[in-house]
C-alpha cells in the first residue's frame, strides 16, 4: 500500500511518537541490495528503496549516487535537471 503522510503527521511521529509514530513504525524495511552498487555504501539504501517502490527517478546532488544513474532503470537526476525535465511551464 502506498500512502502519503502530511508534514504534521510525519513530524509528530518523528518527534512525539503516539499514533503518528505508530504509523511511521509500520513502514516495512526495504531489503538491502544483494551487492554494493554505489561507491558510497550509504547511498545504496536510496537505490534499494527506488527498486522496491518501483520509482524511476531519484533527485540527488550526491555525486556517487548520480554516477549510478541508469542502474536497474532508475535515473538519478540533480535538482536542476529534474526541474527542467519535469517541472517546466506548459
C-alpha positions in Angstrom: 0.0 0.0 0.0 1.3 3.5 -0.8 0.2 6.3 1.5 1.1 9.9 1.8 1.6 11.5 5.2 1.3 15.2 5.5 4.1 17.2 7.2 2.2 17.4 10.5 1.7 13.7 10.8 5.2 12.9 9.8 6.9 15.4 12.1 4.6 14.4 15.0 5.5 10.8 14.5 9.2 11.6 14.4 9.3 13.9 17.4 6.4 12.8 19.6 5.5 9.2 18.7 1.9 8.4 19.6 -0.4 7.3 16.9 1.6 9.1 14.1 4.7 7.3 15.5 2.9 4.0 15.3 2.1 4.7 11.6 5.7 5.5 10.8 6.8 2.4 12.6 4.6 0.3 10.5 6.5 1.1 7.3 8.3 -2.1 6.1 12.1 -2.1 5.9 13.4 -2.1 2.4 15.6 -5.2 1.7 19.3 -4.4 1.3 20.8 -4.8 -2.2 22.4 -8.2 -2.9 25.7 -6.5 -3.6 27.1 -2.9 -3.2 26.2 -0.6 -6.1 27.4 2.9 -5.3 30.9 3.9 -4.4 29.4 5.2 -1.1 27.6 2.3 0.6 25.3 4.7 2.4 23.8 5.6 -1.0 22.6 2.1 -1.7 19.6 2.5 0.5 18.2 5.1 -1.9 18.6 2.7 -4.8 17.1 -0.2 -2.9 14.2 2.0 -1.9 13.6 3.1 -5.5 13.6 -0.5 -6.8 11.3 -1.7 -4.0 8.9 1.1 -4.6 9.2 0.9 -8.4 10.3 4.5 -8.6 12.1 5.6 -11.8 13.7 8.8 -10.6 15.8 9.8 -7.6 16.6 13.5 -7.1 20.0 13.9 -5.5 23.1 16.1 -5.6 25.3 13.3 -4.3 27.9 12.6 -7.0 28.3 8.9 -6.1 24.6 8.4 -6.5 24.3 10.5 -9.7 27.1 8.3 -11.1 24.9 5.2 -10.7 22.1 6.8 -12.8 20.5 4.1 -15.0 21.1 1.2 -12.7 18.0 -1.1 -12.9 16.2 1.7 -14.9 16.5 4.2 -12.0 17.6 7.6 -13.2 19.4 9.8 -10.7 18.9 13.5 -11.5 20.4 16.5 -9.9 17.7 19.1 -8.8 18.1 21.5 -11.8 17.8 18.8 -14.5 14.8 17.3 -12.6 13.1 20.7 -12.6 14.0 21.3 -16.3 12.6 18.0 -17.3 9.6 17.5 -15.1 8.5 20.9 -13.8 8.7 23.1 -16.9 6.0 25.6 -17.6 3.4 24.4 -20.2 
